[in-house]
Amino acid sequence: MGDVCKEGDGLRRQSEFFGCPGRTAESGRCAGEAVTRLGALAPGRELAWAYANLSLDCLSAARWEEAIAWG
């Protein structure tokens, strides 16, 4: 509802939930959107978690180079 930081962090958390049962397309979409939204703000803890989450999402999909880059 207008709080971009909370929206981005919520998308990151949603990505984690999608990743657990193997819904990789949804997980990747949410992870990427979280990084996009949080990247528009000043760097902070939420952005760091979003990068880590996107790295794990890439690792789970065997996209090794992307996982390393985001990590």
Secondary structure, DSSP 8 states (H G I E B T S, - for coil): ---HHHHHHHHHHHHHHHHTTT-HHHHHHHHHHHHHHHHTS---HHHHHHHHHHHHHHHHTT-HHHHHHH-
